[in-house]
């Protein structure tokens, strides 16, 4: 589906990279490739990495073509040049943003999702270290561990704990960038 649409861009990108400036090529990539990858990533990327392997490799190939980089170029450089994430991290980012929207902007979501994720202090009144983190339900099956509800809460908690563990100087440096 998505791969069939994107593979058509390989030959086009080979020709465009000789004609267009880098800034325009980046816009072309975002418009024709990244938008397809981003669409419904919360749903289709919730699978084993082996099922996404062709799409990941095709995206890497398109990034190399459009940036005119050799095959040996490290992937982090390709993604950093365009300020984008690889597919697995893009999936995590979208789940974190989804959890944030549920917790902080529930009025922007359909009623179905408003109570999809809860904070621990909504579940109990104990004053614990993790009272402000999201409540993780304990799935008993592999299917439950792959659910959107569990993974969104898990990734949101991991980010929350990383922010809490930052020392003051690191946090100050990060906030100075804004």
C-alpha positions, -999 to +999 in steps of 0.1 A: +000+000+000+023+028+012+054+011-002+038+009-037+031+047-036+066+056-023+087+033-045+075+054-075+094+084-061+129+068-063+134+076-100+118+110-097+141+119-067+172+108-087+163+133-114+152+161-090+183+161-069+203+174-098+179+202-106+164+215-073+182+231-043+184+212-010+158+234+007+132+226-020+142+189-020+135+188+017+100+202+011+094+177-017+104+148+007+081+161+034+052+165+010+054+133-009+071+108+014+069+119+050+033+127+048+025+091+036+046+076+064+031+099+091-005+091+081-020+066+106+015+057+120-002+050+154-021+021+138+002+005+112+035+008+131+021-011+160+036-043+147+068-062+147+098-044+131+101-072+106+067-062+091+079-026+087+114-035+074+106-028+037+091+006+045+120+016+068+146+006+041+127+024+014+125+056+035+162+054+042+169+049+005+147+079-004+165+100+021+199+090+007+188+097-028+173+131-021+203+142+000+227+127-025+246+107+002+265+074-003+251+041+009+276+041+038+261+073+053+249+068+088+212+069+093+212+094+121+229+119+098+202+114+072+174+119+097+190+148+115+196+167+083+158+168+078+149+170+115+128+138+113+127+105+132+130+070+119+098+051+118+100+033+152+108+066+169+081+084+149+056+059+162+068+065+198+066+102+193+030+100+180+019+078+209+035+103+234+017+132+217-015+112+217-012+105+255-004+141+261-035+152+242-056+128+262-042+140+295-040+178+288-065+185+260-093+160+262-118+184+247-100+181+214-106+144+212-138+123+207-155+112+238-142+076+233-106+087+241-112+111+270-108+085+297-085+062+276-054+070+297-056+080+334-030+094+358-022+074+390-038+100+412-071+095+394-069+058+403-059+062+440-052+089+465-019+076+479+009+102+478+035+082+459+065+092+437+047+083+406+013+098+414+016+122+384+026+096+359+001+077+338-015+045+352-001+014+335-026-014+334-010-049+335-017-067+303-018-104+305-013-112+268+011-102+241-018-086+223-025-064+254+012-054+255+009-042+219-023-022+225-023+015+219-036+022+254-007+003+271+021+015+248+010+052+249+010+052+287+043+033+288+061+057+264+046+087+282+058+075+315+093+068+302+096+103+289+081+117+322+107+098+342+136+110+320+125+146+325+123+141+362+158+125+363+175+155+345+197+175+367+191+213+370+220+222+346+208+199+319+172+211+322+184+247+321+204+241+289+174+225+273+150+252+282+175+279+270+170+265+235+134+277+236 
